[in-house]
Amino acid sequence: MTLRQTLFASVATLAFSAIPASAQTAKLDELIAAAKKEGQLNVIALPRDWCGYGALIDGFKAKYGLKVNELNPDAGSGDEIEAIKANKGNKGPQAPDVIDVGLSFGPSAKAEGLLMPYKVATWDTIPNDLKDADGHWYGDYYGVLTFQVNADLIKNIPRDWSDLLKPEYKNSVALAGDPRVSSQAVQGVYAAGLAATGGGDAAKTGEAGLAFFADLNKKGNFVPVIGKAASLAQGATPILVRWDYNALADRDTLKGNPKVEVVVPKSGIVAGVYVQAISAYAPNPNAAKLWMEYLYSDEGQLGWLKGYCHPIRFNDLLANNKVPKELLDKLPPAESYTKAKFPTLEEQAASKDVITKKWDAVVGANVTK
């Protein structure tokens, strides 16, 4: 079964955990007690307006009485991995306990011995091809890349990647990350290449994406900064290539000032899965495990959905009538996702290798904060 089929097909009856409910409760109680002794959780690269994380972090603190140290909210996936490496012997607040990274970073971090295996109570409801069999990493949510547009400034809304090359978009287009370290930005470059090639060899698609951004930069349309809601609203980056959940959340937050339009491009539609993992060097390993239990509970999964992210257990929640109708009504139409490509791990690795290593030489734009 393909990744797309796994995510969108009807859900079959899922096996319940072999652990009796009473034993599960006892195990959770022990974990809560151990986490409270540690007293703190160190998270990294979790902007409060990303995927509903602000509410999730506050909900976790309120539920368990733990302090949450929010490290470097604007970091990219590569930065998170480097933070683990840099803090292997550090048991203080600067060492991340948990990470939330692009799909391709999970297996590579496991291979480097950077991750601690752990299986949450809802493990069986996570699709098999979206988790490491030994529990070193597991999918958390997914979305598609869109154009987030300041419609007060951009009157002719771009509908496809090729539109972004038009002269009217001079000094207008930005990525929501640095493509040398950010999974979101890497996927944005890959998506542009996919629109140009229609698919095929992932490395060549990455090359095509680099060529597109080189042309965009040469024409003066590319803005070499990490685009955010503030830069969009201020007009510095009126067109952002951004995950749908971030763009839709910004639309709500900005409340029409400016008006924001979120466009799924006609071609080059790329869906991205992010994954959770616990650092093998976590200074607060029990708090980290409790955080995972919280995120993968129905409460945590619906928290992501409120932030417009499709949680990894979305099909399971739907099958059990646990998704409120008002949440479903706020999501983009299902057909927006039907043509999306979910790059495999191998495709992501091949394109990421090309994009991160050749961005400077091919595009020549130093993306800064």
N, C-alpha and C positions, 0 to 999 in steps of 0.2 A: 504493500500500500504506500502511495506517495505521501509526502508531507502534507500537501494540500488536501488530499483525501482524508488523512488523519484528522486534520483540523476542522474540516467542513462536513464530513460525512455524518450520518446519523450515528448516535452513540449506542453501542451494544451494551447489554447488561454487564456491569463491571464487578469484578470479584471484590468481596469485602476482605478486610485484613483478617488474617487468621488469629490475631490477638484479641481475646475477649474484651468487651467494652470496659469492664471493671479494671482489667489490667492496664488498658490504655490510659484510663483516668489516673491510676496510681503512678504510672510512668510519667505522665505530664505533671502531676503534682510534685514529683521528685525533681523534675527538670526546672520547674518554676522556683522551687526552693534553692536549688543550686545557682540558678541565674541571679536570684535576689542577693545571694552571698557575694557574687561578683559585682553587682550593683550598677553595671554600665554596659552599653553596647556601642561599639564604634562602627559607624557606617561611612561609606564614601561614595561620592559621585551620585548623590540622590537629590537633585533640585526639588524643592517643595512643590513646584508646579509641574513636575514630570510624573505622569501616570498616577496622580493622586497620592504621591508619597508624603506630602505635608500632613494630610489627614491620617494616613497610615502610621506615620511615626508618632503623631500625637495620640492616636488610639492605642498604640503599643505601650507608650509611657503611662497612659491613664489606666490601662488594664493591669499592668504588672508592676508599676511603680519603679521602673528602671530609668536611669538617665540615658539619653541617646546623644552621643557625640557625633555631630554631622560634619565629617571631614570633606573639604574641597568639593562642594556640590557641583561645580562646573567641570570636573575632571572627565576625561574620556576613558574608555575601556582599557586602553594601553596604560594610562596613568594608574589605574587601579591595580593592575598586575605589578607595575613597578613599585607601587606603595607597599605591596606585600614583600617583595624582594628587599626593599630598602629597610624594612622593619622586622626582619627575621628574629633579631635578638632583642626587640623592643617590646616590653610588656606595658607600655604607657598608652596614653590616649591618642597618639599619632599612628598607632598600628591598627589597620582595619581588621575587624573581625569577619566581615562579610563583604562580598562584592556582587554587583549586578552588571554583567558585561554582555557584549554581543556573543552570539552563538559560537562563533569560531574560536573565541578566547577560552571557552570552557575546556575543550580537549587539550589545547596547547598548555594551559596552566596545570592541568592534571599531569601531563607528560613531564613537566618541570618539577613535580612534587610539591606544588604550592597549595593544594587543596585538601581539605579534610572531608572524608566521606561521611554522609549522614542522610538517612531516609526518613522523611516526614510521615506522619500517620496516614496521610492521604496519598501516599506514594503510588498505589495501584491505579489511581485516577489520572495520573500524568501519562500522556502517550509515550510508548516505549522508545520511539525514535527521537524523542525530545528530552531524553535523560540518559545519563551515564549509568550503565547497569550496576555499578558498584556504589553509586550515590555521591560521586565527587562533584557533579553539577547537574542541574535540572532546569528545564525551561520554565519561565515565569509568566511571560506575556508576549504578545505580538501585535503588529500593526503594519500599515503600508506607508511608503514615502509619498508625500504630497507637496504641492506648492501652497505655501501659506502666503497670502497676498494682502497687502494694505490697499484695500479697494478705494480708499479716499484719495490715494495718490496714483494708483495704477488703474486707469479707466478701462483699458483693453486687457482683460484678464488672460494670461497665458493658459493654454489648454494642453500643451504638449511640450516635450523637451526642446524640440526644434524652435518653438516660439521664443524661447529665452535668448536666442541669438539675434533677435530683431534689434535694430538701432534704438527703438523707443525704450528699451530696458537698460540703457547705459547707466552704470553705477547703481545697479538695482538688485542683483542676484547674489545671494550668499548661501553658504552651507551652515548648518547648525552644529559645526564642530570642525576640528582640524583633521583633514583626511590622512594625516600621517599617524594619528593615534586614536581617533574617534571612530567607533564602529558605525555610528549613524552617518557620518560624513563619507566613510569608505563605501557604504551601501549606496549613498547618493551618487557617487562617481560611477559605481557599477550600474546603477539604474539608467544613467545617461548613456552608458555604453550599450546596455540592453536595448534601449530604444533605437540605437543606431544599427545594431547588428541583428536584432531579433533573437538572440540567444546563441547557442553553440559553445565553443570553447571558452571557459571562464576567464582564462588569462587574456585571450584576445578581446573579450568583452571589457575587461579592465583597461586594456590598452585603448580601446575605442572611447571609454569614459574619460580617460586622461586627455585624449585628443579633443574631445568635446570641450572640456574645461580649459584646455590651452587656447582653443578658439574663442571661448567665452571671455577669457582673460585678455586675449589680444584685442578683441573688439571693445574692451573697456566696460563690459557688462558685469564682470565678476568683481565682487567686493571682498577682499581678502581678510575678513574678520569673522569671528564666530557669531553668527546671527542669533538673536534672542528676541523675546517679545518686546523688550524696551527698544532695541534698535529698529525693529519693524515699525513700532508705533511712532518713533521719532523720525522715520523716513530715511535713516542711514542704510537700512537693508530692507526695502519694501517688498522684496520677494525672497522667501526662505524655502530651502529644500528641507523638509522637516517631517518627522513621523506624524501620522494623522492624530494620534492621541495628544501630542504636544500642541499641535496647531489648533485642534478643537478646544482644548483647555484654555489656550490663549484667547480664542474667540469669546469664550464665556467671561474670562477675567477682564478683558478690555471693554466689554459691555458696549460695543458700538463706537468706541472712541480710541482708535479709528475702527471703521467697519472692516472686518476680516472675512475674506473668502478662502475656503479650503478646497483645493482642486486635486482630484486624483487624475494624474496625466493619462492621456489616451493610450500611450505606449510606455514601455519601460516601467511597468508597475512592479515594484519589488516589495515583498513582505519580509519583515525581519523579526526573528525570535531572539529575545534576550534570555539569559540564564542567571540563576542564583548559585552561589557557592560560598562555603565557609573557608577562611584562610587556614592553612595547616599550622600557621603560627599565631592563631587568634589568641589575644590575651584574655578574652572572655568567651571561651568556647561554649559554655552552657547558655549564656545570653544569646549567642549566635544561633544555637539550635532552637531556642525558644522563639526567636525572630522568624526562623524558617517555618516553625509550626504555625505561627500567627499568619504569615503570608499565604500559606497553602491551606489554611482553614477556609470555610465558606465566607467568613467575615473578611478575611484578607483578600480573597479572590474578588469579591464584590467591591472592595475598596479600590482595587486596580480598575475594575470596570467603570466605576464612578469617575475615574480619571481618563476614560475613553480608551483604556488598554484592554484588549481581549485577553483575559487571564487564561493560563494554560489549561485550567480545568473548566473552561467555558462550556464545552459540550456536555460535560458531566453535570454541571449546574443546571443547564437547560433541560436535560433529560429528567432531572428531579424537581423541575418547576421551582427553582430557587433564585431565578433572575426576575426582579420586579419589572413589570411592563414599562414603567416610566424610564427605566434605564435603557431598555431595548429601543424605545422610541427616540432616544437621543443619539443613537449610534448611526453611522453612515449606512446607507442601504447595503444589503448583503451583496448585491451585484457589483459593488465597487471592488470587491475582493476576488471575484470569480476568475479574473484574468491575471491575478497576481502570481508572480513567480516566487517560490520559496527556495532560495539557493541552498543547495546541500552544503554540508560541512566542507566537502572537497572543493566545491565551486567557490565557497567563501574564502577558503584558504588560498586558492590559486589567484583569485582576483585581489585579495588583500595584499598578498605578497608583491604583486605588480604595482598596485596603487600606492601603497605606503613607501615603497622603495624608489619609485620613479616620479612621484609628484613634483619634487623640487626640480628635477631635470627637464621634465616634459612641460609642466604647467608654469613653473617659475613664480608662483605666488606664495609668499610666506603668510599663512593664515595665523592671525594673532587674536588675542582676547580684546 
